[in-house]
Amino acid sequence: MSSHSKALKITKRALLVGGLAVGGGLVVGYAYLRDKPGTAGFEAVGISGTALNAWVKITPDGRIILAVPRAEMGQGVYTAIAMLIAEELEVNLGQIEVEHPDVDGKYANAFILTEPMPHFRPLIWLVERVAAALPLIVTGGSTTIRDGWEAMRRVGASARIMLVQAAAMRWDVAPEDCGAAQGSVTHAKSGRSLSYGELAEAATRIKPPSDPQLKPPSAFRLVGTPAPRVDIPAKVTGRAQFGIDVVLPGMLYAAIRQCLFRGGHILSYDADVVLGLPGVEAVVPVHGGVAVVAKTYWQAKKALEALPIEFDDGGNRELSSKSISELYRQALDEGDAVSVRADGNAERALEKSATVLEAVYELPFLAHACMEPMNCTALVKGDAVEIWLGTQAPTMANWGAAEGAGVETDKVTMHVTFMGGGFGRRQEMDISRQAAQIARALEGRPVKLIWSREEDIQHDSYRPAVMAKFKAGLDETGAVTAWTNRLVLQSVEADYGKRNLPEILGSDGDADIAMTQGADDMPYALPHYTVDKVIMKLPMDVGYWRSVGHSHNAFFTECFIDELAAASGQDPFAYRRALLSQAPRQLHVLDLLAEKAGWDARAKPAAGRGRGMALHACFGSFVGQVVDISLSVQGELSVDRVVCVIDCGMTVNPDTIEAQIESGIVYGLSAALYGEITLQAGQVVQSNFPDYEVVKLAAMPVVETHIIPNTNYPGGVGETGTPPIAPALANAIFNATGKRIRKLPLQNADFLSL
Amino acid sequence: MAYTLKVNGDTKTLNIEGDTPLLWVLRDHLGLTGTKFGCGVASCGACTVQVDGVAMRSCVLPVEAVTGAEIRTIEDLAHGEILHKVQQAWIDNQVPQCGYCQSGMIMAAVALLEENPQPTDEDIDGAITNICRCGTYQRIRKAIHQAAKA
């Protein structure tokens, strides 16, 4: 594929580094160097100037502190990284303290830098285009474990080897005669033992091993076993600190209003009306809107509501969901398409087919609706900027703050907190840029900017609206002879770049491989297989939404394959199975799914019942789901049970995998049942949870997750539960009613009642 | 104007506007940030606290309406290192993910169990109407049943 060949490949040299920690003790970390002549890149120049990925610090008093430069948003990353280190360091999980270090440029997410990840291709481009050292940290694309699987174990192993060598030197014995366990080195023959803390100083003088040997997975005592998450105790007592909880002396609060119209801006506002109101300190124009700053948030919010604001409509007063849908429909037939995949000659194969099926599917814009509304606290003193926030992309937040305050990026110090949900939303520059703009206007005073829920819903970076037209040919036996798929949508890559760093990340979207992921790499054996896309340009911000392109493509492809099965009179399980001869891992998932769900091809659904299945590969993992539903005669839909099978390679913390699957399913189910952002007169219609409804406890199905044990390299987990749920549910509705669902959300289907 | 509040057993007098929602009084005036802002319209339940033993959404509750009432927040559930049985059940079942909604969830669950010590699934469906975007509902249900047995 041309788009793949364009993707950057950086060769990496990974280097273990060890040395003396600030304040004493041993630090061992992992650095990535770029083998690219002529660039400063990630040059390792010792601990202080090294692009460390994560590090473990062992203090003389025996504390083991792990700095994880990845964002904890509930996916269990703190625990999983700690487990990988503890496995090789030979300590118990409970002996490790985990912290998110303040960011000053020592980190890099090597996987994103070195793999052509569609999810973050703009950032990879950026590394190519910016010659100076560039610290990049992004938590997304379900990459944490794939990135850390080996690197983190090497860090643990190296630290252990250095500690053992330090002990052996002190005792004047062979290192091979010493053993490490539970935070101590022992010499069995003499019965001597020293704790890691006692050895930490001496170990700093040992050169880190260049290639430490790692345990084979069969010897793991911790990795692959369920472990309690280290971040949970603070989350049941209210002590966990999210960005919105940051409190600083003398802190002010800001409330914001952004332009109601897509592509519009604020023409004017009358600050004098509110400057005399209680607590109000300032009215500050910011990127995309205007903020009112006051002594308390409530005062700021009330004053904002009283602020007269005039909006420019950006010439988009005619823009609506209906007008966009019409544009899309036109593009399905006439649009200027970019070919993404063209195997064989699908058009000719269609002409020769016994049967040709055609279907058009349509999906809406979706908001992320993280529980914690967007917020950021900033303090500007001279050209020094400090910001506090929960973010998936500290690098982008850093750039945003630097731009907002008008300083260089190295003047920004960032304090990263827990995130109240991320889902792809918290990798935008918007909030830190605005917070820094406000703090600059109130120099010397910290200001916490909090978006209202209404701002959050109406100014998101939405999952794109997508339309897809499929055609498939079948022979007399029902086998697929040809498959064509045209997608019409905005490009997330182009839009993210335009919104965040247009001068560097500008793209027309033609090469955006994320929009077709899951559509152009289907595992089914399709003899003639064509995928193309029409990239639309609309004044609607689109961004990375949990599972990105897979969120729409799994729905389209797994519903359409179900249509083919039905058209050929075959069982959906058997039909898929016959197409998976070249995809052993998918086949295994499908077989286990049928077994665990009790799939019976011969069984007719009982009245008012239905079941459907879907299978999807994404982020290096393979997931299948079977959904059971009930439907009353009045059309009341109940999603009763979801059986999920995942093959995500070797596992770190199976309980976290189950939790993430449950999470991904609920996220996708909310979208399938209720989720839609619509436009009317150039404005987003929805504004808060009452009209952007999501699944609540009463609607929660029973979820059963089965993880396939295997020795393949770990795949991603955090996003993989989301793609299959919508098609499995739609197929279950067909099973129960004979009616095809080709458009979501289901709350708009006239024969259903939710 | 001065308002006197009883929060977690302490009496506090604050000079604030009477329409300030209890949520912001707790968070910004009293430093009790365990109670969260989620929607501002009593829809998501992240701001749930107990007012005279009843679970209420503090984001739409003006402070002038709760003077004299006993207000209890997430910070008051544990006694030192001894967790409330609901908190313990939350840990045992590894309920929280991002954790942002969990203070409100736990406060709603505590209020439910105080009123109905052995709730059925239907009772839980009816009482826990808070939103969790991470989708921890299955574990919440399990944890409530466990706490009911404790």
Interface residues (C-beta under 8 A of the other chain):
Chain A: M73 G74 Q75 G76 P228 R229 D231 I232 P233 A234 K235 V236 T237 G238 R239 A240 Q241 F242 I244 D245 V247 Y253 P278 T296 Y297 W298 Q299 K302 A369 C370 M371 E372 P373 F418 M419 G420 G421 G422 F423 I450 S452 R453 E454 D655 A659 Q660 E662 S663 G664 I665 V666 Y667 L669 S670 N688 F689 P690 V694 V695 K696 L697 A698 M700 V702 V703
Chain B: I16 E17 D19 T20 P21 W24 R27 D28 H29 G31 L32 T33 G34 T35 K36 F37 G38 C39 G40 V41 S43 C44 A46 T73 I74 E75 L77 A78 L83 Q87 W90 I91 Q94 V95 P96 Q97 C98 G99 Y100 C101 Q102 S103 I106 I124 D125 G126 I128 T129 N130 I131 C132 R133 C134 G135 T136 Y137 Q138 R139 I140 R141
